[in-house]
């Protein structure tokens, strides 16, 4: 898969393992990839862009299934932070287990250990896409949390 012309400068291919960058056509080692929830600003946007590329050009065409009330999907999945986190983890595992340095059992392990469980959670009728329908994104409210008072120091 090649990078599209509208990709941000320095963006890697969607099927290229995270942590590797293209430098004049040659792979060069880069920093170990960070989980997307630890990123912000341009770094987050670039990683999200790459995740969208992988999701739309690898994951969904091969593993996507028809959207039904029992297997929902949101066409604006990137608006669900928990889904972004799940898919990013799935993509990192994909990169590690199916890349050029992966052993022969890597793809089977990825299917068994990562793809099935993650897609099962995402496509569950009570999961993150509950209430979303094709062409309609329903934002989710964050559950309320009571303020936690700091613990009182014990007298010595």
Secondary structure by P-SEA (a helix, b strand, c coil): cccccccccccccccccccccccccbbbbccccccccccccaaaaaaaaaaaaaaaccccccccccccccbbbbccccccaaaaaaaaaaaaaaaaacccccccaaaaaaacccaaaaaaaaaccccccccccccbbbbbcccccccccccccccc
